């Protein structure tokens, strides 16, 4: 658990730089053309929030907390005209950005540290899997609501 905590602290400490790096990846990714509809500062702030409070998201928040947050994000992106596939890909990039950073920064000195890293990876996978699911649900709900509103 100590190794996982060390990784979380490392990410939280460098959250601003990680968020800015991700923003550049999103801006330069041809798969995410519709993210031009999302104000850049809004995107950076959301990603920074996840990175800066990663320990809370992984260890202190419940699935209900993740559901609430990512339903909101999915809904907002639908309202901004961002397709669900691009929302999903962006969450994947948030995770990939973390892996890239951890690969550069991690030095495993003892075999026991591998277990800490595996534990961290499992927690991150669970978090991002739930984030993707709830963002998709929020997006779907918003699309239905917008279609119903258009009929009226």
Secondary structure, DSSP 8 states (H G I E B T S, - for coil): -HHHHHHHHHHHHTHHHHHHHHHHHHHT-GGGGGGGGS-HHHHHHHHHHHHHTHHIIIII--HHHHHHHHHHHHHHHHHTT--HHHHHHHHHHHHHHHHHHHHHH----SHHHHHHHHHHHHHHHHHHHHHHHHHHHHHHHHHHHHHHHHH-
